[in-house]
């Protein structure tokens, strides 16, 4: 019997609390305090504003009209490291791949990444400081190169990106008109460039 009394008290307490709550449609409530269950229907006559990203004037469908010799290549950190592992001269092999003069560019964040990696990558730092490599200044904070390269390539369609980073490649493939150079089979290959030497089959 003791258990039944306890459960009865608990039920009374709960129902008592429920009874104390005021119904949202109670006449004593002010109109401002009442809950509005009805949703407002969208006005069909109001113009919808959509923001569509502007396509670059350099693009003719998927073909980038701004690309041409001398080619401007933004070089990534791991591209330099892969080139050293495969014993490839960066500028010479770029010219062998594209059959034209190539100007490699190094951003401040790529340089910062290599400096952070320490003494192990001092050979890469020495290669970067070659006078044939041009420097690109960065205005952003930090040394994360991927975001910097993607932003730069989106704004200016005159660059080819040299990288072996899978994540960066995936991001760059979503941007139309940006060719990607990478190290494969001890040589440089380029994708998304029309009639390019070394381009993989099916590359656009």
KARALIN-V114981 format. One record per backbone hydrogen bond with DSSP energy under -1.0 kcal/mol. CO is the residue of the C=O (numbers start at 0). NH is the residue of the N-H. E is the energy in kcal/mol with one decimal. If there is no record, write none. Layout:
BEGIN
co=CO nh=NH e=E
co=CO nh=NH e=E
END
This chain:
BEGIN
co=0 nh=4 e=-2.0
co=1 nh=5 e=-1.9
co=2 nh=6 e=-2.4
co=3 nh=7 e=-2.2
co=4 nh=8 e=-2.3
co=5 nh=9 e=-2.2
co=6 nh=10 e=-2.4
co=7 nh=11 e=-2.6
co=8 nh=12 e=-2.4
co=9 nh=13 e=-2.2
co=10 nh=14 e=-2.7
co=11 nh=15 e=-2.4
co=12 nh=16 e=-2.2
co=13 nh=17 e=-2.0
co=14 nh=18 e=-2.2
co=15 nh=19 e=-1.6
co=22 nh=25 e=-2.3
co=25 nh=28 e=-1.0
co=42 nh=45 e=-1.0
co=55 nh=58 e=-1.2
co=57 nh=64 e=-3.3
co=59 nh=62 e=-2.0
co=62 nh=59 e=-3.3
co=70 nh=102 e=-3.3
co=71 nh=159 e=-2.6
co=72 nh=104 e=-3.8
co=73 nh=161 e=-3.1
co=75 nh=79 e=-1.4
co=76 nh=80 e=-1.7
co=77 nh=81 e=-2.5
co=78 nh=82 e=-2.0
co=79 nh=83 e=-2.0
co=80 nh=84 e=-2.2
co=81 nh=85 e=-2.2
co=82 nh=87 e=-3.0
co=88 nh=92 e=-2.5
co=89 nh=93 e=-1.9
co=90 nh=94 e=-1.9
co=91 nh=95 e=-1.9
co=92 nh=96 e=-1.7
co=93 nh=97 e=-2.3
co=94 nh=98 e=-1.8
co=100 nh=70 e=-2.3
co=102 nh=72 e=-2.2
co=103 nh=133 e=-2.7
co=104 nh=74 e=-2.6
co=105 nh=135 e=-2.6
co=106 nh=110 e=-1.9
co=107 nh=111 e=-2.3
co=108 nh=112 e=-2.2
co=109 nh=113 e=-2.1
co=110 nh=114 e=-2.1
co=111 nh=115 e=-1.9
co=112 nh=116 e=-1.3
co=117 nh=120 e=-1.3
co=118 nh=121 e=-1.7
co=120 nh=124 e=-1.6
co=121 nh=125 e=-1.9
co=122 nh=126 e=-2.0
co=123 nh=127 e=-2.2
co=124 nh=128 e=-1.6
co=126 nh=129 e=-1.5
co=129 nh=132 e=-1.8
co=133 nh=105 e=-2.9
co=135 nh=107 e=-1.4
co=144 nh=148 e=-2.8
co=145 nh=149 e=-2.4
co=146 nh=150 e=-2.4
co=147 nh=151 e=-2.3
co=148 nh=152 e=-2.5
co=149 nh=153 e=-1.9
co=150 nh=154 e=-1.8
co=151 nh=155 e=-2.6
co=159 nh=73 e=-2.6
co=160 nh=180 e=-3.0
co=161 nh=75 e=-2.3
co=164 nh=168 e=-2.2
co=165 nh=169 e=-2.2
co=166 nh=170 e=-1.8
co=167 nh=171 e=-2.4
co=168 nh=172 e=-2.1
co=171 nh=174 e=-1.2
co=178 nh=160 e=-2.1
co=179 nh=190 e=-2.4
co=180 nh=162 e=-2.4
co=181 nh=188 e=-2.9
co=186 nh=183 e=-3.0
co=188 nh=181 e=-2.5
co=190 nh=179 e=-1.7
co=192 nh=195 e=-1.1
co=195 nh=198 e=-1.5
co=199 nh=202 e=-1.7
END
